Amino acid sequence: MTALPAVSVAAVTPFRDDADLSVDREAYLHHLRWLVAGGVDGLVLFGTNGEGPSLSVAEKAHALEAVADAAPGAALIPTVAEANLPDALTMLRRCDEVPAAAVMVLPPYYFKPVDIAGLRAFYERALAATRHPLLVYHIPKYAVPIPAELVADLPVWGVKDSGGEPGYADAVRAAGRGVLLGTEGGVVDGLVRGAEGMISALANVVPEQVVALHAKVREGDIAEARRMEERLLALRDDTKAYASPGVLKRLAQARHGAAMGTVRPPLVPVPDDYDPTVVLERAGVRGARSTGPTT
């Protein structure tokens, strides 16, 4: 099995507050470099917290090219989360133009329920369209659930498990496939049970804490890792008052000083009077006085 990054971030996407809510590439690169400086070794782009379904294929392809050209210093895992097969295949081919570590692929998510035969037909075509290892995106809260038996039966790297159902990750690993944990809840137990790594949304705000938690698990200091997990879960609770991508952007902006912009509809921006200071203090970190890109 090809090794994928052990600690990746589900990177948010900055949008300018202009007429088109356009992608702010300068702020995006600033944020990604800050994340790498914080210790993450993988950048997952255009996922749920990256508002991938709110971006066009062309926008994602252009942003991915800019990130790859900038060589931020961590492995890239672009997400393919399109509403139809042709766009998914187009995005996969664009991903083949950059040195990605893998591609994370969500099936079209409008029609539910979906027969496993339809999911198989989708992933077989996706696999044929890419040269990169394929990571199945299992996030049943928002999209079509991917049965563990299908992951086991396809020649994929494995799964990002954002469902956390009991026994799911164990069944995937028992079939010789990899697991990257997609939620901070139960992450210590998941790593102890053998998951290959994690993809964290909270790493947008506290990358150093997420990296430190993973290191404690590898060192065998499980008690300290659990204490770190409790702090991360408290921070996660603090991100739920408003749309998570918007809160994460506001908190990241407060940490590194680069303007992270807004969200795209149907998500609603965090109110102007939202104060990230208290949240950061509870998380045990401080904001930055210096600024990065401001537009």
LINCOR-V122420 format. One record per residue. OMEGA is omega in degrees with one decimal (999 if undefined). BURIAL is b if it has 16 or more other C-alpha atoms within 10 Angstrom, else e. Layout:
omega=OMEGA burial=BURIAL
omega=OMEGA burial=BURIAL
//
This chain:
omega=175.9 burial=e
omega=178.9 burial=e
omega=173.4 burial=e
omega=-177.8 burial=b
omega=-178.8 burial=b
omega=-179.3 burial=b
omega=178.6 burial=b
omega=176.9 burial=b
omega=172.2 burial=b
omega=-166.6 burial=b
omega=173.5 burial=b
omega=-179.0 burial=b
omega=179.0 burial=b
omega=174.1 burial=b
omega=173.6 burial=b
omega=176.8 burial=b
omega=178.5 burial=b
omega=-174.7 burial=e
omega=-177.5 burial=e
omega=-172.6 burial=e
omega=-172.9 burial=e
omega=178.4 burial=b
omega=177.7 burial=b
omega=-173.7 burial=b
omega=-179.3 burial=b
omega=177.8 burial=b
omega=178.6 burial=b
omega=-179.1 burial=b
omega=177.1 burial=b
omega=-179.6 burial=b
omega=-178.8 burial=b
omega=178.1 burial=b
omega=178.0 burial=b
omega=178.3 burial=b
omega=179.1 burial=b
omega=176.4 burial=b
omega=177.5 burial=e
omega=172.0 burial=b
omega=179.8 burial=b
omega=179.8 burial=b
omega=176.2 burial=b
omega=178.7 burial=b
omega=176.8 burial=b
omega=-173.3 burial=b
omega=169.3 burial=b
omega=174.6 burial=b
omega=-177.6 burial=b
omega=179.1 burial=b
omega=172.0 burial=b
omega=178.0 burial=b
omega=-178.3 burial=b
omega=179.6 burial=b
omega=177.8 burial=b
omega=178.9 burial=b
omega=174.4 burial=b
omega=176.0 burial=e
omega=-179.4 burial=b
omega=178.8 burial=e
omega=-179.5 burial=e
omega=179.7 burial=b
omega=179.7 burial=b
omega=178.4 burial=e
omega=179.3 burial=b
omega=178.1 burial=b
omega=179.6 burial=b
omega=179.4 burial=e
omega=179.8 burial=b
omega=179.1 burial=b
omega=-178.5 burial=e
omega=178.6 burial=e
omega=-173.4 burial=e
omega=174.9 burial=b
omega=176.6 burial=b
omega=179.7 burial=b
omega=-179.1 burial=b
omega=174.0 burial=b
omega=177.6 burial=b
omega=179.5 burial=b
omega=174.1 burial=b
omega=-176.2 burial=b
omega=-175.0 burial=b
omega=-176.8 burial=b
omega=-179.0 burial=e
omega=-176.7 burial=e
omega=-178.0 burial=b
omega=178.7 burial=e
omega=177.8 burial=b
omega=180.0 burial=b
omega=177.1 burial=b
omega=-179.7 burial=b
omega=177.7 burial=b
omega=179.5 burial=b
omega=175.8 burial=b
omega=176.9 burial=b
omega=178.8 burial=b
omega=-178.5 burial=e
omega=-179.7 burial=e
omega=-179.4 burial=b
omega=179.3 burial=e
omega=174.9 burial=b
omega=179.8 burial=b
omega=170.1 burial=b
omega=177.0 burial=b
omega=-168.0 burial=b
omega=174.0 burial=b
omega=177.0 burial=b
omega=173.0 burial=b
omega=-162.5 burial=b
omega=-176.4 burial=b
omega=-174.6 burial=e
omega=178.6 burial=e
omega=-4.3 burial=e
omega=-179.1 burial=e
omega=176.8 burial=e
omega=-179.4 burial=e
omega=178.3 burial=e
omega=177.1 burial=e
omega=176.2 burial=e
omega=178.1 burial=b
omega=-179.8 burial=b
omega=178.2 burial=e
omega=-175.1 burial=b
omega=175.1 burial=b
omega=178.0 burial=e
omega=177.1 burial=e
omega=179.1 burial=b
omega=-179.3 burial=b
omega=-174.5 burial=e
omega=-175.6 burial=b
omega=173.7 burial=b
omega=-176.1 burial=e
omega=169.3 burial=b
omega=-175.6 burial=b
omega=177.9 burial=b
omega=178.3 burial=b
omega=-179.4 burial=b
omega=-179.4 burial=b
omega=-179.2 burial=b
omega=-171.7 burial=b
omega=178.8 burial=e
omega=-174.9 burial=e
omega=-169.7 burial=e
omega=-178.4 burial=b
omega=177.3 burial=b
omega=-179.3 burial=b
omega=-178.0 burial=b
omega=179.7 burial=e
omega=-179.1 burial=b
omega=176.5 burial=e
omega=176.2 burial=b
omega=-179.1 burial=b
omega=-172.4 burial=b
omega=-179.3 burial=e
omega=178.1 burial=b
omega=179.0 burial=e
omega=175.7 burial=b
omega=-176.7 burial=b
omega=-169.8 burial=b
omega=160.4 burial=b
omega=-175.2 burial=b
omega=175.9 burial=b
omega=177.3 burial=b
omega=178.5 burial=b
omega=179.5 burial=b
omega=179.6 burial=e
omega=175.8 burial=e
omega=-175.8 burial=e
omega=-178.4 burial=b
omega=179.2 burial=b
omega=-179.7 burial=b
omega=178.7 burial=b
omega=-179.0 burial=b
omega=178.2 burial=b
omega=178.5 burial=e
omega=178.0 burial=e
omega=177.4 burial=e
omega=-178.6 burial=b
omega=178.8 burial=b
omega=167.8 burial=b
omega=-175.6 burial=b
omega=-174.0 burial=b
omega=177.6 burial=b
omega=-178.0 burial=b
omega=178.1 burial=b
omega=-179.3 burial=b
omega=-175.5 burial=e
omega=179.6 burial=b
omega=177.8 burial=b
omega=-179.8 burial=e
omega=178.5 burial=b
omega=178.5 burial=b
omega=-179.3 burial=e
omega=171.7 burial=e
omega=176.7 burial=e
omega=-175.0 burial=b
omega=-178.7 burial=b
omega=-175.5 burial=b
omega=173.6 burial=b
omega=-169.5 burial=b
omega=171.2 burial=b
omega=-178.4 burial=b
omega=176.2 burial=b
omega=172.3 burial=b
omega=-174.3 burial=b
omega=-176.6 burial=b
omega=-177.1 burial=b
omega=-177.6 burial=b
omega=179.5 burial=b
omega=178.4 burial=b
omega=177.8 burial=b
omega=-179.4 burial=b
omega=177.4 burial=b
omega=179.8 burial=b
omega=179.6 burial=b
omega=179.7 burial=e
omega=176.4 burial=b
omega=-179.9 burial=b
omega=178.1 burial=e
omega=-178.9 burial=e
omega=178.6 burial=e
omega=-172.0 burial=e
omega=179.6 burial=b
omega=178.8 burial=e
omega=177.3 burial=e
omega=179.0 burial=b
omega=176.2 burial=b
omega=176.8 burial=e
omega=178.9 burial=b
omega=178.7 burial=b
omega=178.9 burial=e
omega=178.7 burial=e
omega=179.6 burial=b
omega=174.8 burial=b
omega=176.5 burial=e
omega=178.4 burial=b
omega=177.2 burial=b
omega=-179.6 burial=e
omega=179.7 burial=b
omega=-173.0 burial=b
omega=-179.3 burial=e
omega=179.5 burial=e
omega=179.1 burial=e
omega=-172.7 burial=e
omega=179.7 burial=b
omega=179.8 burial=b
omega=178.6 burial=b
omega=179.9 burial=b
omega=178.2 burial=b
omega=-178.6 burial=b
omega=179.3 burial=b
omega=177.7 burial=b
omega=178.2 burial=b
omega=179.3 burial=b
omega=-179.0 burial=b
omega=-172.9 burial=b
omega=171.8 burial=b
omega=179.1 burial=b
omega=179.6 burial=b
omega=-176.1 burial=b
omega=169.8 burial=b
omega=-169.7 burial=b
omega=175.2 burial=b
omega=176.4 burial=b
omega=174.4 burial=b
omega=14.7 burial=e
omega=173.9 burial=e
omega=-177.4 burial=e
omega=-178.8 burial=e
omega=172.5 burial=b
omega=-179.3 burial=b
omega=-178.5 burial=e
omega=-177.6 burial=e
omega=176.4 burial=e
omega=-177.9 burial=e
omega=-178.1 burial=e
omega=-171.9 burial=b
omega=-178.0 burial=e
omega=179.7 burial=e
omega=179.6 burial=b
omega=178.5 burial=b
omega=177.5 burial=e
omega=179.3 burial=e
omega=177.6 burial=b
omega=179.1 burial=e
omega=179.7 burial=e
omega=173.4 burial=e
omega=-179.2 burial=b
omega=175.7 burial=e
omega=178.8 burial=e
omega=-177.4 burial=e
omega=172.0 burial=e
omega=178.5 burial=b
omega=-175.9 burial=b
omega=178.9 burial=e
omega=999 burial=e
//
